[in-house]
């Protein structure tokens, strides 16, 4: 299997010409790097005007490998071929190298590039990537792979140190400026005066950045600008400042997964901190992290979680009886959340609110926690990616083990574990009573092993002494109810009045409202009763875009065009029979008397969509008129094809619960001049699965996706 590595962009705050002078001092040998033994020039060629130089070297390396492996392989040194292409005019150096030793067993390819910083012509960027393909190596394939990974990590770190070393050496010699290439290049000068007409740092930085801002927090202000766009490349200083100290291989995993999302994901690209959490949750296994991240992104889109803090308003009963809230921060600068679980009436909250409202509230807490982590990262000047939770169990008893409440808790844990990995830095459980082991036995199997390691449990008053709470929280912010002097605004809770309890029907209606309270609409589809959406087109060259998720069952998606307007939408086809349909959001527009090809026509090929898929697409309209988007029940058995009416079909199938599908969809009409391919390619004008969906579905579904895209 081919292993690939990608390092972040290293920035030298020196002009390109000066960095090149430092780079050339590495040859023919490098005393500061014992691994680099020697090098010989194989060939060299220059352009007539001197603007381009190409040189090929044979480099001799002493690889840090076990002596036994070297003896088995029969070599003491490894030889690499390095090809350098230096373009003075464009101010770039491309370095391509591959191994000469054991090239029939191991293929190592490395590509490096020095170039001018896109935002500052007085700075130089360095990028490095590599690939490793081990075909066979005397049975030591895994050992060789580990050695190669170690060497790659070492070369990234050592490479920058070497350049910095020679830059300092040049400065000590008085060479601090080398003029840019010209037709008659001049020799190096010791003058500190910059080249005439050379842009200053101020002239190339965005107008919003001032030197006062740079002085106060240069990394924060500059990197916020340079890395704000998803198309920008990650900078090494930005990673260290905002994401923390990562190994070169961890940096590589982050960059590669980020690039994959930029190339395949059509929606909003998550923040680097968000991607990094999923990588950490899977020990930086890219394939596993990508799978759970894609599933989470689909979930976030489906439930509009990105807008939760702006749209979710907690019911008053939560303000009065939910015993949790944010309270300062811990000793590491992490936001601190306090939950007085022992004082919470879990049964009353479930009976008054239902699972969905409680889940929404917990999700809003997690979203708020992410926001506070970003704020604290700026305040404390170091990466803060998780928070601390303090759970006070005083008052916990058997009433908290009410079965529906435990069921709701387990569901909340499941959702949070799947979509907010590595956001909990530490969980402090205080005053655990005797009943706690029973609750722990119920919930611990649903908590990730890495998360369980962050739990610290104190029984009784053990938390008050040395090694207790003061080791993690400053004594000045310890809440008063835990023996501290800080007033805590977390509600004390109490029993929820039974007058606030809701009936099962009311709770179900609320859950449906919460489910559909987004820019997406939901629709139920029955066998014989498709759901149809009408779109009127005035401008013949408009673009109809759609984005829908198949939440339950399999559906067939069609698009039709009609010159005549359908009759008013018919809803609830069961109402005439005195039966209430479980889905009042089923709309039918196409009349039974209409003939396909005469009264209306199909403008797209049918698209079969499986349960769980997310589908995005667009259609460029050719004619004005009425377009109908239709979602139809899939796989109706042949024996069911009778002359029954639509309503009779539905009545016959209501007895079978599987004969119901559900979709959540969003449609929009754009002018052709405003369309930027946000859904799919305009050239194809065909429906297609999003790349994100294809990554999270089975291989058979992926095959159908590729068929559609063709």
C-alpha positions, 0 to 999 in steps of 0.5 A: 500500500502506498503511504503518502505524507504532506507537511504544512507550509513552513514560512521563512521570514526572509526573501527568496534570494537569501533563502536560496543562498542558505540552501546552497550551503548544504552542498556538497556535504552537510556537517550539521546533519550526520545523515547527509554524508555527501553529494556529487553533481551528475549534470547541470544546465543553465538557460542563456539569460541565467534565469533558469538553472537545473542541476541533478545530484547523487546524494549519499545518506546514512539512514538511521536503521538497525545494524542487523537490517543493514547487514541483511540488505548488504548496504551501509549507505542509501543513495538518492537522486535529487533534481533541482529546478531553480527559476530566478525569474519566477522565484521558485525552486522545485526539488524532486528526489527518489531513491536509487538504492533498492528501487526495485523493492522500495519506491520513495518519491519526495517533492519539495518547493520553495516559493514566494509567500502569496501575501508577502514578497519578502517571505519564503514558503516551503512545502514538502510531500512524499510517498512510500511504496514498499513492494518487498524488503526481505520480510522487513516491510513493516520495519522499513515503513516505520524507519521511513516514517521516522526519517521523514519526520526527522527530515522535516524538522531538521530541514528548517533548522538547517536553513535557519542555521545558514541564514544566521551564518549569512547574517553574521557574515553581513549578508542580509540582502541579495538583489533579485535576478535581472538580466545582468545579476549583481553580486551579493551586497552587505547593505541593509537597504532593501531593493528600490521599489521592493514592496514592504510588509505593510504594502502586501498585508491586507488593509485591515491589518495594522502594525499595532495589531501585528505587534500585539499578536502577530500570529493571531492577526496574520494567520487569521487572514492567511488561513481564513479561506478554505483554499489556503494552505495550512501554515506551520506557525498557525498549527502550533498557535491554534492547534497545538504541537503535532508530530509531522505525521499528525500534521500530514494526516490533518492536511491530507484529510482537509484537502480531501474535504476541499476536493470532494465535499460540496458544503461548508468545510469544517474548521481545522480544530473540528477535523483534528478532533475526529483524527484524534478520536481514531488515533490519526487513522485517516480512513476511520476518521474520514468515515465518522467525520463524513457521517457527522457532517451529514448529520449536522447538515440534516439537523442544521446544527451549525445554526443551532446557537442562533435558532434554538431557544430553551424553554422556560422549564429548562431555565428553571429546572435544568441544573447545569451552566458554564462557570469560569474556566479550569487551571488549564484555561478550559471552559468549565461546565458545572452539572448538579445532576443530583439536584435535577428532576430527570423524570420531570424534565423528560415528562415536560420536554421529551427527548428531542428538546433535551437533546437539542439543549445538550447539543446547544451546550456542546456548540457553546463549548466549542465557541468558548474554546475558540475564545479561550484560545485567543485569550490565553494565547495557546490552543484550547480545544476541549472543556472540563465538566464538573458533575456534582452527584449530591442527592443522586438516588434511585429516582434518577434511574427512572427507565425513560430518563436513563433511555434519554441519557443513553441516546444523548451520550450516543449522539454526543460521542458520535459528533463531538469526539475529543471535546471533553478534556476532563470529567470531575465527578464529585460526591458520588453516592452508593447508588452511583455504581448502578448508574455507571454500570448502565451508561459506561458501555456507551462511553468511548474508552478514551473518554472514560480515561478522562473521568475522575471520581470522588466519593464523599468529601475526598475532593476537598483535600490535596489531589482533589478539586484544587489541582484542577480548578483555582480555589477562587472559582470553586463554587460555594456549594462545594465549599468555595467562595465563588457564587455560582449561577447554576440553578438549584433545580427542584421538582418539575411541577406536574402541571407542566407535564405533557401528554405523549401525543403533545411530546410527539408533536413537539418532536416532529416540530423540532425535526422540521424546524429547519430550512429543510422540509420533510415529507412522508412517501407511501406506496402509491402516494408520492410527494411532489414539489411544484416550481414555477419557472419564468426565465427559461434558463434558470437553474433548479437546485435540490438537496435532500436526505433519504431518512427512511426507506428507498425512493425514486426521484423524478423531475417533470415539466408541464405547460399547464399548472396543476390543480391545487395540491391534494393533501392527506389522501386518506382524509376522504375515508375518515382516516388520519394519515400519519403524515400530513406533509404528503402533497400530490400534484400530477393528476391521474388523468394526465398522460406522460408525454402528452400532458407532462414530460420527464426532463431527467432520468429517474434516480434511485436513492437508498436510505441514508443517502444525501443527494445533491443536484441541479437542472438547467431549465429549457422552457418556462412553465411548471416543473414538478420534483417527485419522490416516489416509493421504490420497489413496488412488487409486480403483484401489487400493480393493480388498477386500484386508485392511489387512496386504495393503494395507500389503505392497502399498504398502511398495514405494513409499516415498511411501506413508508419513506421519509425525506428531508429536502431543500430546493432553490431556483437560481439564475444561470448567471448566479449559479456557481456549481454549488450543487453539481456540474452545470455541464452534465445537467444530471442528478448526482450523489454528493462525494460526501454521501458516496464516502459514507454509503456501501460499495453498491451505492457508490457504484450507482453513484458513479453510474449517475455521474457518467 
